Amino acid sequence: MLPWLLASGVLLSADTPGELVTDRPDFTESSQIVPTGWVQIESGIALETSNGENRQSIAFGTPLLRVGLMRKLELRIGADGAMYQRLGDEHSGGFSDVDFGVKYKFMEEGRIRPAMSVIAAVSTPIGHPSFSSGAYEPMIKLTWEKEVIAGFSAAGNFNWSALSADGGRLHQRVASLSIGHGLARGFSGFWEVYGYTSEARGGGNTYMFASGLTRGIGKNAQWDFNVHRRMGIQGPDWIVSAGFVARLPWSLP
C-alpha cells in the first residue's frame, strides 16, 4: 500500500493541513486532532518480555485508525492487533480486543496554558479468549501538551479505566509525562516516564521509562523506534517497538 500512496502523491502532498502529529511511539497520547477530512493510520510491532513470569509476547499491527470528523473531534478505533504469547511452556495466539472511541480537543495552547483534549473509549470483548478481558471496559484519558523552552515540548496523560476483575470492576489509574525535542537530519526524540496501577486486585503499581526516535517521510508519513524499561518491581522487563504512520485524505486523487 505504501508504494502506491507515494506514487499517487498522497504522502507527499503540498496541500496537507498542518504538521503530522501522532499518538505513537510514546505511551502518552497527543492532544492534537487529525484534520477534518483526513484519515491517519498508526501501526507497528511490539515485543514484550517479563523474565520473572517467564513470559514473552509479540503484538503485530497494534493498529490505531484516527478519522478527522470535525475541527475539534476525531473518531478512533484501536487494538493491540494479532498477538502471540509464550508463558512458560504454553503458547497461545489470536487477536486482541478492539477499542472504539473519540477524542475531543477542548482547549487550545496559549502563552501559559497547555493544549488539552479528552479521549473517551470502550474496549469491546471480541478478541481471542487468551487476550480478551471478556467484558466491555470503559476508559477516559485527559491529555495535555505544551511547548516549553529551547525547542523542548512536554506532554502528559491522566487516565482512568474500569477493568473487569474477579466478576467485578477494578478502577485502574494511569499517569505519564513525556519530553520531546527535535534532533539533527529530520529526527526527533522523546524521553518518558509513566506508571499505572495493577490490573489485578492486590497487585502493585508499575513504573516504566521509555525513549525513542521518530523521523518524518515527506509531510504525511513517519517511522519510529522505541524502547521501554521497567523501573520498579512490577511490570514487563522490556518493551521494544517499531512502527509506521501514514495520513491520507478521505477522497484519494
PyMOL commands that set and color helices and strands:
alter all, ss='L'
color gray80, all
select helices_A, chain A and resi 2-8+51-53+184-186
alter helices_A, ss='H'
color red, helices_A
select strands_A, chain A and resi 38-50+55-70+73-79+81-87+90-95+98-107+115-124+137-147+152-165+168-182+187-196+206-217+221-230+238-249
alter strands_A, ss='S'
color yellow, strands_A
deselect
rebuild
show_as cartoon
